[in-house]
Amino acid sequence: MKYVIIIPDGCADEAQSELEGKTPLAAAKTPTMDAIATAGVVGVANHTPENLPAGSSVANMSLLGYDPQVNYTGRAPIEAAAQGIELAEEDWCIRCNLVTVQDQIMNSFTAGHISSDEAKSLLATAQENVEDDRLEFIPGVSYRNLLMYRPGKGKEAAPFSNDTRATPPHDLSDKTVENDFPRGPGSDFLVQLMHKSAQWFADHPVNAQRTADGKLPATNVWLWGLGKKPSLASFESIHGVKGAMITAVDLLRGLAFLVGWDRIEVPGATGYTDTDYAAKGRYAIEALGKYDLVCVHVEAPDEASHEGDLGKKIKALEEIDTHIVAPVWEKLKSLGEDYRILVTPDHPTYISTKTHTHGNVPFTICGKDITPDDANSYNEDVCAKSGLEKLPGDTLMKYFIGK
């Protein structure tokens, strides 16, 4: 039995007046997703419990079949796992975005999609200036970086707790940040670092060059998503299925590592709307020869939503359908063995608010022992009318695997 999961991150949305009341998913030309819905079933699931952040870390953990109420410790530790960073029990990992804040407004939560080399240079300066040997800035990809707080075994514990709250910068696009700095235990420590970074970066050569080139500078770090070491049972031990992940973002790489999946790196996969969709499709097809389950995660719809760009979101969905869903499904059908394919986002990301939100997401599944329902298209409205019971998010995987 072969299994494929395709995750168009953040594609679920609300009706748009510009689209005559359709959602981006309903307006996009996605004939293959519609064909899967026709050949199988549709439904909705909720991967974002109200008491947890409505983001990809919680949602994708749930989508992969792990109850976030039990297993979620924070976003940053999952991304640390992607880089092979070992956390001691007393360590805390903190997500460290490079951002552009001007006149107290979050102009860009990506610092204008700063390059990885530029980010590395800025964080090297931060490390040189920080006066605390418990702290380590760790460069990642572009604006997505980490900060480690290692108090040392037997020494004074970190000041943070599960009650420490910090707002994701992508929730603040074009909004004031004045009332959204970290709050709770240890927050003063984080806020002080954020303010100091603005001083360290003010005259940095990277920012001088970016400004001269007409690009946004990285004004400071934004600290959020903190947590301690997570521990997840292997996916294979639960479902008896060997899996692999194709993604361009560290969050999904980290989840894959934690559940025991291999990670397949695809040249040209950027984690943005300019990603090489066709390459992802080709690598997924190749991986089917080696793995029982292949998961393809595509960040592009979510990034378009954060930018409030309706056209980009629709185009991303159409590219996913054409270059990933279509060829992968055709390959599955040609293998001559049983299969199932699942298409589902992790969480909604609204164009109107440019941010993640709680709520149901649509899914469609077809393949072995899936009796077709009456649906003939794949979108939020059709899936909401499904005869299937609305699934708690972490139970969708068990339904999909069918064991």
Long-range contacts (C-beta under 8 A, 24 or more apart in sequence): 1-292, 1-337, 1-338, 1-339, 1-340, 1-368, 2-288, 2-292, 2-293, 2-294, 2-332, 2-335, 2-337, 2-338, 2-339, 2-340, 3-241, 3-243, 3-292, 3-293, 3-294, 3-339, 3-340, 3-341, 3-342, 3-400, 3-401, 4-284, 4-288, 4-293, 4-294, 4-295, 4-296, 4-328, 4-329, 4-332, 4-339, 4-340, 4-341, 4-342, 5-63, 5-293, 5-294, 5-295, 5-296, 5-341, 5-342, 5-344, 5-400, 6-295, 6-296, 6-298, 6-320, 6-324, 6-325, 6-328, 6-341, 6-342, 6-343, 6-344, 7-60, 7-63, 7-295, 7-296, 7-297, 7-298, 7-344, 7-345, 7-346, 8-298, 8-300, 8-301, 8-316, 8-317, 8-320, 8-343, 8-345, 9-56, 9-297, 9-298, 9-299, 9-300, 9-301, 9-302, 9-345, 9-346, 9-349, 10-56, 10-301, 10-302, 10-305, 10-345, 10-346, 10-347, 10-348, 10-349, 10-356, 11-301, 11-302, 11-313, 11-316, 11-317, 11-345, 11-349, 12-345, 12-347, 12-348, 12-349, 12-359, 12-360, 12-361, 12-362, 12-380, 13-305, 13-313, 13-348, 13-349, 13-350, 13-351, 13-380, 14-348, 14-350, 14-351, 14-352, 16-310, 16-351, 18-310, 19-310, 22-379, 23-379, 23-380, 23-381, 24-301, 24-310, 24-313, 24-314, 24-317, 24-351, 25-317, 25-362, 25-378, 25-379, 25-380, 26-377, 26-379, 26-380, 26-381, 27-314, 28-314, 28-317, 28-318, 28-321, 29-318, 29-321, 30-317, 30-318, 30-320, 30-321, 30-325, 30-378, 31-321, 31-326, 32-321, 32-322, 32-325, 32-326, 32-329, 33-321, 33-325, 33-343, 33-364, 33-378, 34-376, 34-377, 34-378, 35-329, 36-325, 36-329, 36-341, 36-343, 36-364, 36-365, 36-366, 36-378, 37-364, 37-366, 37-375, 37-376, 37-377, 37-378, 37-382, 38-372, 38-375, 38-376, 38-377, 39-366, 39-372, 40-364, 40-365, 40-366, 40-367, 40-370, 40-372, 40-373, 41-364, 41-365, 41-366, 41-370, 41-371, 41-372, 41-373, 41-375, 41-386, 41-388, 42-362, 42-363, 42-364, 42-373, 42-375, 42-378, 42-382, 42-383, 42-386, 42-388, 43-362, 43-363, 43-364, 43-383, 43-386, 43-388, 43-390, 43-391, 44-360, 44-361, 44-362, 44-363, 44-380, 44-383, 44-384, 44-386, 44-390, 44-391, 45-344, 45-360, 45-361, 45-363, 45-390, 45-391, 45-392, 45-393, 45-395, 45-396, 46-358, 46-359, 46-360, 46-361, 46-390, 46-391, 46-392, 46-393, 47-346, 47-347, 47-361, 47-393, 47-394, 47-396, 48-347, 48-356, 48-357, 48-358, 48-359, 48-393, 49-358, 50-358, 53-168, 53-356, 54-347, 54-356, 54-357, 54-358, 54-359, 55-168, 55-347, 55-356, 56-249, 56-251, 56-252, 56-302, 56-346, 56-347, 56-356, 57-225, 57-251, 58-347, 59-346, 59-347, 59-356, 59-361, 59-393, 60-251, 60-252, 60-255, 60-297, 60-346, 61-232, 61-255, 61-394, 62-346, 62-393, 62-394, 63-344, 63-346, 63-393, 63-396, 63-397, 64-235, 64-255, 64-259, 64-295, 64-397, 65-235, 65-238, 65-239, 65-394, 65-395, 65-396, 65-397, 65-398, 66-232, 66-259, 66-394, 67-394, 68-393, 68-394, 71-230, 71-231, 71-232, 72-227, 72-230, 73-227, 73-228, 73-229, 73-230, 74-225, 74-226, 74-227, 74-228, 74-230, 75-224, 75-225, 75-227, 75-251, 76-146, 76-147, 76-225, 76-226, 76-227, 77-227, 77-228, 77-229, 77-230, 77-254, 78-230, 78-251, 78-254, 78-255, 78-258, 79-140, 79-144, 79-146, 79-250, 79-251, 79-253, 79-254, 80-138, 80-146, 80-148, 80-254, 81-230, 81-253, 81-254, 81-255, 81-257, 81-258, 82-250, 82-251, 82-253, 82-254, 82-256, 82-257, 82-263, 83-138, 83-140, 83-146, 83-250, 83-254, 84-257, 85-138, 85-146, 85-148, 87-228, 87-229, 88-150, 88-153, 88-229, 89-228, 89-229, 90-150, 90-151, 90-152, 90-153, 90-155, 90-157, 90-158, 91-148, 91-149, 91-150, 91-151, 91-158, 91-228, 91-229, 92-148, 92-149, 92-158, 92-160, 92-226, 92-227, 92-228, 93-146, 93-147, 93-148, 93-149, 93-226, 93-227, 93-228, 94-146, 94-147, 94-148, 94-149, 94-190, 94-223, 94-224, 94-225, 94-226, 95-144, 95-145, 95-146, 95-147, 95-223, 95-224, 95-225, 95-226, 96-123, 96-137, 96-138, 96-145, 96-146, 96-147, 96-221, 96-222, 96-223, 97-143, 97-144, 97-145, 97-169, 97-221, 97-222, 97-224, 98-122, 98-143, 98-145, 98-218, 98-220, 98-221, 98-222, 99-143, 99-169, 99-218, 99-219, 99-220, 99-221, 99-222, 100-216, 100-217, 100-218, 100-219, 101-177, 101-198, 101-219, 101-220, 101-222, 102-219, 104-176, 104-177, 104-178, 105-174, 105-175, 105-176, 105-177, 106-169, 106-172, 106-173, 106-174, 106-175, 106-176, 106-177, 107-174, 107-216, 108-173, 108-216, 109-143, 109-168, 109-169, 109-170, 109-172, 109-173, 109-222, 109-306, 110-142, 110-143, 111-143, 111-216, 111-217, 111-218, 111-219, 112-210, 112-215, 112-216, 112-217, 113-142, 113-143, 113-272, 114-142, 114-143, 114-210, 114-218, 115-142, 116-140, 116-141, 116-142, 118-206, 118-210, 118-218, 119-143, 119-145, 119-218, 121-204, 121-205, 121-206, 122-201, 122-204, 122-206, 122-207, 122-218, 125-200, 125-201, 125-204, 126-197, 126-200, 126-201, 126-221, 129-196, 129-200, 130-193, 130-196, 135-193, 140-250, 141-248, 141-249, 141-250, 141-271, 142-271, 143-218, 144-249, 144-250, 145-221, 147-193, 147-221, 147-223, 158-186, 159-185, 159-186, 159-189, 160-185, 160-186, 160-226, 161-185, 161-186, 164-190, 164-226, 166-190, 166-223, 166-224, 166-225, 166-226, 167-224, 168-224, 168-225, 168-355, 168-356, 169-222, 169-224, 170-306, 170-354, 170-355, 170-356, 171-355, 171-356, 173-306, 173-307, 173-308, 173-354, 173-355, 174-354, 182-223, 182-224, 190-223, 190-226, 193-221, 193-223, 194-220, 194-221, 194-222, 194-223, 195-220, 197-221, 230-258, 231-258, 232-258, 232-259, 233-259, 234-259, 234-260, 235-259, 235-260, 235-261, 235-293, 236-260, 239-397, 239-398, 239-401, 239-403, 240-403, 241-292, 241-293, 241-401, 242-291, 242-292, 242-293, 243-291, 243-292, 243-293, 243-294, 243-295, 244-287, 244-290, 244-291, 244-293, 244-294, 244-295, 245-295, 245-297, 246-280, 246-283, 246-284, 246-287, 246-294, 246-295, 246-296, 246-297, 247-271, 247-295, 247-296, 247-297, 247-299, 248-272, 248-275, 248-297, 248-299, 249-297, 249-299, 252-297, 256-295, 261-295, 262-291, 271-299, 271-303, 272-299, 272-300, 272-303, 273-300, 273-303, 273-304, 273-312, 273-315, 273-316, 275-299, 275-300, 277-319, 277-320, 277-322, 277-323, 277-324, 278-323, 280-323, 280-324, 281-323, 281-324, 281-326, 281-327, 281-328, 282-327, 284-324, 284-328, 285-327, 285-328, 285-331, 288-328, 288-331, 288-332, 288-335, 294-328, 296-324, 296-328, 298-324, 301-345, 301-349, 302-349, 302-356, 305-349, 305-350, 305-351, 305-354, 306-349, 306-354, 306-355, 307-354, 308-351, 308-352, 308-354, 309-351, 310-351, 313-351, 332-367, 338-367, 338-368, 339-367, 339-368, 340-365, 340-366, 340-367, 340-368, 340-370, 340-400, 340-401, 340-402, 341-365, 341-366, 341-367, 342-396, 342-400, 343-378, 344-396, 360-384, 360-390, 363-396, 365-399, 365-400, 368-402, 369-402
